[in-house]
């Protein structure tokens, strides 16, 4: 037992009728990176929340360093040497890095002495683990990659020997993710034990020593990473063979369905985020926009879909002008433009609504959903049930509150609503963010089917592999501008340079 950092025995947890964890056993060796994977709703986060004290198991025992302990809350977890870096950072945005690291762990009655001690310890941790960040920087002014470093520093400052990371690369660029992996390796070399929760099998293969697979609340397998494969892990996660590569034939582009000319968009701070951008999307093709998050992609999608006003520029939808500089556009949906927003929870759904209500959101004035002046609830629920079946939305309950669906199934609710309207143009932002491998396969197939049905698809994703797999043409954005167009088989290194703002000589001369 001396080499086992964590052992879970018979962990069982129910939430009403939902059996989230079913008699789970898990052993994690000291000084290793141990991956936990599974579909959305498989019970991964529940299990880690039990280990960190957010939830209490109904049954089962927890052992840390061979000693049985009771973790009744996060403070008990921290006292046991367990730290957690959450998917959505738990930072006070208008505090400095140092203030966030100290928050809740102040050791001195004399604040100045406490700050001086904390600053010294923070510098030591930064140097030892290569986690350099300005201690006086304001959190909201830092990019997400550095904010994540602050979360890791918080845990280390509190003495964590065991680190739980929940979907740590969901908001990171490929370069930031690679840097995070180097940090994790450094932590491992220093004797730390790391539990990594992720959907991304490539990351599991790249950084873990062992990986455990959960499916529908049960622990179904543990593998030595070097002795398994992406294909085996995907099949264990889903319970069937999964197509990991996008299969598609060549595109057959038709007429221009979406045209953007000299578009400039300003954010709420008055900063130009989209600068004189022009491009076209034709029927029967997928145009992918690649780029590091924060380079104007979000504002571009919002302007084209009518959510945000543009400062200047012109947009045509199927040859008809769209007034993107005027008031918010209410008729774009009825003119054939469908939009799957990047942030499904804040812009795509009302989480307190039933699934059936969200399945018609934005289209609720369609006569087929009305009974005179009132909504036809039965027709809406029948329509929702049909979408549930076609898009394999789980659980199959139109009356369930949307907040109670997993992230992947929430995404399917939005996709079903927009795709089933038979649009001329489909705009999709981050189609598979936070989505498991089985749902990714399904979503990719549906996007290709839309293209093959003659729809014009504009796709934005921070996942470069996803852009290269789905797109027929790749546009790269940097600092609010389109800095290059490439074929989807262009090497990752070349695209990465463009994403970093390094243009080749011919384009720079042009």
C-alpha positions in Angstrom: 0.0 0.0 0.0 3.0 2.3 0.4 3.0 3.2 -3.3 -0.8 3.9 -3.4 -1.7 7.6 -3.0 -5.5 7.1 -3.2 -7.8 4.1 -2.9 -11.5 4.3 -3.3 -13.5 1.2 -2.2 -17.1 0.6 -3.0 -18.1 4.2 -3.6 -21.8 4.5 -4.3 -23.8 7.7 -4.8 -27.4 8.3 -5.8 -29.2 11.6 -6.5 -32.9 10.6 -6.3 -33.5 8.1 -9.0 -30.1 8.8 -10.7 -27.5 6.3 -9.7 -24.4 8.4 -10.4 -21.7 6.1 -8.9 -22.1 2.4 -8.6 -19.8 0.5 -6.2 -16.7 2.1 -7.7 -13.1 0.9 -6.8 -10.1 2.9 -7.8 -6.4 2.8 -7.0 -4.0 5.6 -7.9 -0.2 5.1 -7.6 1.9 7.9 -6.0 3.9 10.1 -8.3 1.8 9.3 -11.4 -0.7 11.0 -13.7 -3.9 8.9 -13.7 -6.6 9.7 -16.3 -10.3 9.3 -15.6 -12.4 9.2 -18.8 -16.0 8.6 -19.8 -19.0 9.9 -21.6 -20.9 13.0 -20.4 -22.9 11.8 -17.4 -20.7 8.7 -16.8 -20.1 9.9 -13.2 -16.5 11.1 -13.4 -17.2 14.6 -11.8 -19.4 13.1 -9.1 -16.6 10.7 -8.1 -14.0 13.5 -8.0 -16.5 15.7 -6.1 -16.8 13.0 -3.5 -13.0 12.8 -3.2 -12.8 16.5 -2.8 -15.6 16.7 -0.3 -18.3 18.5 -2.3 -20.5 15.4 -2.0 -20.7 12.6 0.5 -20.8 9.0 -0.7 -23.8 7.0 0.3 -21.5 4.0 0.8 -17.8 3.2 0.5 -14.5 4.2 1.9 -11.6 6.6 1.0 -8.0 5.9 1.8 -5.2 8.4 1.4 -1.6 7.1 1.8 -3.1 3.9 3.2 -5.1 5.7 5.9 -8.9 5.6 5.9 -10.3 9.1 6.1 -13.6 10.9 6.0 -13.7 13.9 3.7 -16.8 15.9 4.8 -16.0 19.1 2.9 -13.2 20.7 0.8 -11.4 21.9 3.9 -11.0 18.3 5.0 -9.7 17.4 1.5 -7.1 20.2 1.6 -6.1 19.1 5.1 -5.5 15.6 3.6 -3.3 17.0 0.9 -5.9 17.0 -1.9 -6.3 20.0 -4.2 -8.7 20.5 -7.1 -8.4 22.7 -10.3 -11.9 23.2 -11.5 -13.1 23.4 -15.1 -14.6 26.8 -14.4 -12.0 28.7 -12.5 -12.8 29.6 -8.9 -11.0 32.9 -8.9 -12.0 36.5 -7.8 -11.5 38.3 -11.1 -10.8 41.8 -9.6 -8.2 40.5 -7.1 -4.5 40.1 -7.9 -2.8 36.7 -8.3 -1.3 36.9 -4.9 -4.6 37.8 -3.2 -6.3 34.9 -4.9 -3.6 32.5 -3.8 -3.9 33.7 -0.2 -7.7 33.8 -0.1 -8.9 31.4 2.6 -5.3 30.5 3.6 -4.2 33.7 5.4 -1.8 32.7 8.2 -1.0 36.0 9.9 -3.0 38.3 12.2 -0.8 41.1 10.8 -1.8 41.3 7.1 1.5 42.8 5.9 3.5 39.9 7.4 1.1 37.4 5.9 1.4 39.0 2.4 5.2 39.1 2.6 5.3 35.4 3.6 2.8 34.5 0.9 4.8 36.4 -1.8 8.0 34.5 -0.9 6.2 31.1 -1.0 4.6 32.0 -4.3 7.9 32.9 -5.8 9.3 29.5 -4.6 6.5 27.6 -6.1 6.6 29.5 -9.4 10.3 28.7 -9.7 10.2 25.1 -8.6 7.3 24.1 -10.9 7.8 26.5 -13.8 4.5 28.3 -13.1 5.7 31.8 -13.6 3.0 34.5 -13.4 3.1 38.1 -12.1 1.8 38.0 -8.5 0.5 41.6 -8.8 -1.5 41.0 -12.0 -5.3 41.4 -11.9 -6.9 38.0 -12.7 -9.4 39.4 -15.2 -6.5 40.9 -17.2 -4.8 37.5 -17.6 -5.3 35.0 -20.4 -7.0 31.8 -19.4 -3.8 29.8 -19.6 -2.2 32.0 -16.9 -5.5 31.9 -14.8 -5.2 28.2 -14.8 -1.6 28.4 -13.5 -3.0 30.5 -10.6 -5.5 27.7 -9.8 -2.6 25.2 -9.7 -0.5 27.6 -7.5 -3.5 28.0 -5.1 -3.6 24.2 -4.6 0.2 23.9 -4.2 0.2 26.8 -1.8 -2.2 24.9 0.4 0.2 21.9 0.5 -1.5 19.7 -2.1 0.3 16.4 -2.8 -2.6 15.1 -4.9 -4.1 17.3 -7.6 -7.4 16.8 -9.4 -7.8 18.6 -12.7 -11.3 18.7 -14.2 -11.3 19.1 -18.0 -8.2 21.4 -17.8 -7.7 22.0 -21.5 -11.3 22.9 -22.4 -10.4 26.6 -22.6 -6.8 26.4 -23.7 -5.2 26.7 -27.1 -3.0 23.8 -28.4 0.1 25.6 -27.3 -1.3 26.4 -23.8 -2.3 22.8 -23.5 1.2 21.5 -24.4 2.6 23.9 -21.8 0.2 22.6 -19.2 1.3 19.0 -19.9 4.9 20.1 -19.3 3.9 21.5 -16.0 2.1 18.3 -15.1 5.2 16.3 -15.9 7.2 18.6 -13.8 4.8 18.2 -10.9 5.0 14.4 -11.3 8.8 14.5 -11.3 8.5 16.4 -8.0 6.5 13.5 -6.5 3.0 14.9 -6.9 0.1 12.6 -7.8 -2.3 13.9 -10.5 -5.9 12.9 -11.4 -6.8 14.1 -14.8 -10.4 14.2 -16.0 -10.8 14.8 -19.7 -12.8 13.8 -22.8 -9.8 14.1 -25.0 -8.2 10.8 -25.7 -5.2 12.3 -27.4 -4.3 14.0 -24.2 -4.8 10.9 -22.2 -2.4 9.0 -24.5 0.1 11.9 -24.4 0.4 12.6 -20.6 -1.0 9.8 -18.4 0.6 6.7 -16.9 -2.6 4.9 -16.3 -6.2 5.5 -17.3 -9.5 4.4 -15.8 -12.7 4.3 -17.8 -16.2 5.0 -16.5 -19.5 4.2 -18.2 -23.0 4.9 -16.9 -21.8 5.3 -13.3 -19.5 2.2 -13.2 -15.8 1.7 -13.4 -15.4 -0.6 -16.4 -11.7 -0.8 -16.9 -8.2 0.5 -15.9 -5.4 0.3 -18.4 -1.7 1.1 -18.4 -1.6 3.9 -21.0 1.4 2.6 -22.9 -0.5 -0.8 -23.4 -3.8 0.6 -24.7 -4.9 2.7 -27.7 -7.3 5.5 -28.5 -9.6 3.0 -30.3 -9.8 0.7 -27.3 -10.4 3.5 -24.9 -13.2 5.0 -27.1 -14.9 1.6 -27.3 -14.7 1.1 -23.5 -16.2 4.6 -23.0 -19.1 4.2 -25.3 -19.7 0.4 -25.2 -19.4 0.1 -29.0 -17.1 0.8 -31.9 -16.5 4.5 -32.4 -15.5 6.2 -35.6 -12.6 8.5 -34.5 -11.9 10.0 -38.0 -14.3 12.1 -39.9 -15.4 10.4 -43.1 -16.4 12.7 -45.9 -16.3 13.0 -49.6 -15.1 16.0 -51.6 -17.2 19.2 -51.3 -19.4 20.3 -54.2 -19.6 24.1 -53.6 -22.5 25.9 -55.2 -23.8 29.5 -55.1 -22.5 31.9 -52.5 -24.9 31.8 -49.5 -23.1 34.0 -47.0 -20.9 36.9 -48.0 -19.1 39.2 -45.6 -17.3 42.3 -46.8 -15.1 44.7 -44.8 -16.7 43.8 -41.5 -15.5 45.6 -38.3 -16.9 44.8 -34.9 -16.2 46.5 -31.6 -16.6 44.9 -28.1 -18.1 46.4 -25.0 -14.8 48.0 -24.1 -14.7 49.9 -27.4 -11.9 47.7 -28.8 -12.1 46.7 -32.4 -12.1 42.9 -32.3 -12.9 42.2 -35.9 -11.0 44.4 -38.4 -12.1 44.8 -42.0 -12.8 41.1 -42.5 -14.1 39.7 -45.8 -15.0 36.1 -46.9 -17.6 34.0 -48.5 -19.3 30.6 -47.7 -20.9 28.7 -50.5 -23.7 26.1 -50.5 -22.3 22.6 -50.0 -19.1 23.6 -48.2 -17.8 24.0 -44.7 -15.5 27.0 -44.1 -13.6 26.7 -40.8 -12.1 29.6 -38.9 -9.1 28.7 -36.9 -7.4 30.8 -34.3 -6.4 31.3 -30.7 -9.4 32.2 -28.6 -9.8 35.9 -28.2 -8.8 36.9 -31.7 -12.2 38.1 -32.8 -13.9 34.8 -33.8 -16.6 35.2 -31.2 -17.4 38.7 -32.1 -17.5 37.8 -35.8 -20.0 35.0 -35.2 -22.1 37.3 -33.1 -22.2 40.1 -35.7 -23.0 37.7 -38.6 -25.8 36.0 -36.6 -27.3 39.4 -35.5 -26.5 39.2 -31.8 -24.0 42.1 -31.8 -24.0 45.2 -33.9 -21.1 45.8 -36.3 -19.3 49.2 -36.6 -19.1 48.9 -40.4 -19.2 46.4 -43.2 -21.8 44.5 -45.3 -23.3 41.0 -45.0 -25.4 39.2 -47.6 -27.5 36.2 -46.9 -28.5 34.3 -50.0 -28.0 37.4 -52.0 -30.0 39.7 -49.8 -28.4 42.4 -47.7 -28.4 42.1 -43.9 -28.3 45.3 -41.9 -25.5 44.3 -39.4 -24.9 47.9 -38.2 -28.5 48.6 -37.3 -30.7 47.3 -34.5 -30.7 43.7 -33.4 -31.9 41.5 -36.2 -35.0 39.5 -35.4 -35.8 37.9 -38.8 -32.5 36.1 -39.7 -33.8 32.8 -38.5 -36.8 33.1 -40.8 -34.5 34.0 -43.7 -32.7 30.8 -43.4 -29.8 31.4 -41.0 -29.4 29.0 -38.0 -26.9 29.7 -35.2 -25.3 27.3 -32.7 -23.6 29.7 -30.3 -20.2 29.1 -28.7 -21.6 29.3 -25.1 -24.6 27.0 -25.1 -25.6 27.7 -21.5 -25.6 31.5 -21.7 -26.6 32.1 -25.3 -28.2 28.9 -26.6 -30.4 27.7 -23.8 -32.5 28.8 -20.8 -31.4 26.2 -18.3 -34.6 26.6 -16.1 -36.8 25.7 -19.1 -37.9 22.2 -20.0 -36.1 20.4 -22.8 -39.2 20.8 -25.0 -39.3 24.6 -24.4 -35.6 24.9 -25.4 -36.2 22.8 -28.4 -38.3 25.6 -30.0 -36.5 28.6 -28.5 -36.4 31.4 -31.2 -38.9 29.5 -33.3 -41.9 29.7 -30.9 -43.9 31.8 -33.3 -44.0 29.0 -35.9 -47.7 28.2 -36.6 -47.0 24.5 -36.0 -46.3 25.3 -32.3 -49.3 27.5 -31.8 -53.0 27.0 -31.0 -54.4 30.3 -31.9 -52.7 32.9 -29.7 -51.3 30.3 -27.3 -48.5 27.7 -27.5 -49.6 24.2 -28.3 -47.9 22.4 -25.5 -48.7 18.9 -26.8 -47.4 19.7 -30.3 -44.2 21.1 -28.8 -43.6 18.0 -26.7 -44.2 15.7 -29.6 -41.8 17.7 -31.7 -39.2 17.6 -28.8 -39.7 13.8 -28.5 -38.9 13.4 -32.2 -35.7 15.4 -31.9 -34.7 13.4 -28.8 -35.0 10.2 -30.7 -33.2 11.5 -33.8 -30.4 13.1 -31.9 -30.1 10.4 -29.2 -30.6 13.0 -26.4 -30.4 11.4 -22.9 -32.4 11.1 -20.8 -35.3 10.9 -23.3 -37.6 13.2 -21.3 -39.0 16.4 -22.9 -40.3 17.6 -19.5 -36.9 17.4 -17.8 -35.3 20.8 -16.9 -32.4 21.5 -19.3 -30.1 22.2 -16.4 -30.3 18.5 -15.6 -28.9 17.3 -18.9 -25.1 16.8 -19.3 -23.1 19.3 -21.4 -23.0 17.0 -24.4 -26.8 16.4 -24.3 -27.4 20.2 -23.9 -25.3 20.7 -27.0 -27.5 18.1 -28.9 -30.6 20.0 -27.8 -29.2 23.2 -29.5 -28.0 21.3 -32.6 -31.4 19.6 -33.0 -33.3 22.9 -32.7 -31.1 24.6 -35.3 -30.4 21.8 -37.8 -34.0 20.6 -38.0 -35.1 24.0 -39.3 -33.5 23.1 -42.7 -31.5 26.4 -42.8 -29.6 27.7 -45.9 -26.7 28.8 -43.7 -25.6 27.1 -40.5 -23.2 29.0 -38.2 -21.6 26.8 -35.5 -19.3 28.0 -32.7 -17.3 25.3 -30.8 -19.5 22.4 -31.8 -18.0 19.8 -29.5 -16.7 21.9 -26.5 -17.0 19.7 -23.4 -18.5 16.9 -25.4 -17.5 13.2 -25.0 -16.2 11.0 -27.8 -19.5 9.3 -28.7 -21.3 12.6 -29.0 -18.4 14.1 -31.0 -18.8 11.3 -33.6 -22.5 12.0 -33.8 -22.1 15.8 -34.1 -19.4 15.6 -36.8 -21.6 13.2 -38.9 -24.5 15.6 -38.6 -22.4 18.6 -39.7 -21.1 16.7 -42.8 -24.7 15.6 -43.6 -25.7 19.3 -43.5 -22.9 20.1 -46.0 -23.8 17.2 -48.3 -27.5 18.4 -48.2 -26.3 21.7 -49.8 -26.1 23.9 -46.7 -23.4 26.5 -46.3 -21.6 25.9 -43.0 -19.4 28.4 -41.1 -17.5 26.7 -38.3 -15.4 28.2 -35.5 -13.4 25.9 -33.2 -10.4 26.2 -31.0 -9.8 22.5 -31.7 -7.4 22.6 -34.7 -7.9 18.9 -35.4 -11.6 19.5 -35.6 -11.2 22.3 -38.1 -8.8 20.3 -40.2 -11.1 17.2 -40.2 -14.4 19.0 -41.0 -13.5 22.1 -43.1 -13.2 22.2 -46.8 -11.4 25.6 -46.5 -9.6 27.0 -43.5 -9.4 30.7 -42.7 -7.0 31.7 -39.9 -7.8 34.7 -37.7 -5.2 36.7 -35.7 -5.8 40.0 -33.9 -9.2 40.4 -35.6 -8.0 39.8 -39.2 -8.0 37.0 -41.6 -4.3 36.4 -42.0 -4.4 33.4 -44.4 -6.5 30.8 -46.2 -5.3 27.2 -46.3 -6.5 23.7 -47.4 -7.5 21.5 -44.5 -4.6 19.1 -45.1 -2.1 21.9 -44.3 0.3 20.9 -41.5 -0.5 21.8 -37.9 2.9 23.7 -37.6 2.1 26.0 -40.5 -1.4 26.7 -39.2 0.0 27.3 -35.8 2.4 29.9 -37.1 -0.5 31.7 -38.8 -2.5 31.5 -35.6 0.4 33.2 -33.8 0.4 36.0 -36.4 3.4 34.8 -38.4 2.4 35.3 -42.1 4.4 33.9 -44.9 6.3 36.2 -47.2 3.9 36.1 -50.1 0.9 36.9 -48.0 2.8 39.6 -46.1 3.8 41.2 -49.4 0.2 41.1 -50.7 
